[in-house]
Amino acid sequence: MLCITDHSRQGKTLRLRFGTIGAPIQTPKSGTPAAIACIRELSLNALEIAWVRSVRIKDDACLAIKNIAQECDVKLSVHAPYYINLNSQTSELMAKSDERLLAAARKGYLAGAGDIIFHPGSYHGQPPRQVYERIRQKLQDIQEILRAEGVDVTLRPETMGKSALFGSLEEVIRLAREVVGVAPCIDVAHLHARTGDGSFNSYREFADMFELVHKELGELGLRNLHFHCSGIEYGSRGELNHLPLEESDLEWRAFLQACHDFDVRGTIVFESPNIEKDALLAQAAYCELLN
């Protein structure tokens, strides 16, 4: 299905791109180039490369990824390794964490990905304000290294689905306001699960989120957003498992309506168990709002 989201083919203004985190399930063979081609065949136009275990790829392979993504008009992002924790409790663990994020940014840049998504860290029982200051300083240091190397990427700390983890909506937006080269990755399902009580799941709450983004990051903030979305199972302490959209209580249509009403621009990638099915479902629902 092609619509306004497919701006390069329709000649219309881009609003939102839809895609998957990792290769679509029906990708016929392994490798990111095959995943990009499958994304294009599905009439989606975004892919988040899932380097979630490690970053082990050669420069020439990165350049091949960049070329096919440009040919297919597929916007790339990278999900950095899960083991990043910018509040690591030993110097050895912190050094490893820094290197994982730097590696994802360097290789992602070569591959044509402008956004590097990562899990920012854990509170480790420390005061949130103290953890915030440490993570803010780490991101400033890492961006200084990347800029000195000419690596022009946006680092996007992700909102997290458990209250024990750093990554509330307010925290990631504040980081984006205070650190050059940082912007939020808003995981809608995580924010819903993080509460533990089923809130953050209505049009009004999604609208409040966009009003906060506008207040803190301005009009440009609403024009450059990156979302994760899926259904989600949760308990009193937050996230348990990802679910297909239609098997969950997430009010995803209300979220898309708020995106439309606030003229949000950017990318939505899905990590449901049926990733491309939910991406196509949401894209079709969004296209209906544009007609």
Secondary structure, DSSP 4 states (H G I P E B T S, - for coil): ---TT-HHHHT----EEEEEESS-TT-SSSSHHHHHHHHHHTT--EEEEE--S-----HHHHHHHHHHHHHHT-EEEEE--TT--TT-SSHHHHHHHHHHHHHHHHHHHHTT--EEEE--EE-TTS-HHHHHHHHHHHHHHHHHHHHHTT---EEEEBP-SBTTEE--HHHHHHHHHHSTTB--EEEHHHHHHHTSSS-S-SHHHHHHHHHHHHHHHHHHHHTSEEEEE-EEEEETTEEEEEE-GGGS---HHHHHHHHHHTT--EEEEE-STTHHHHHHHHHHHHHHHH-
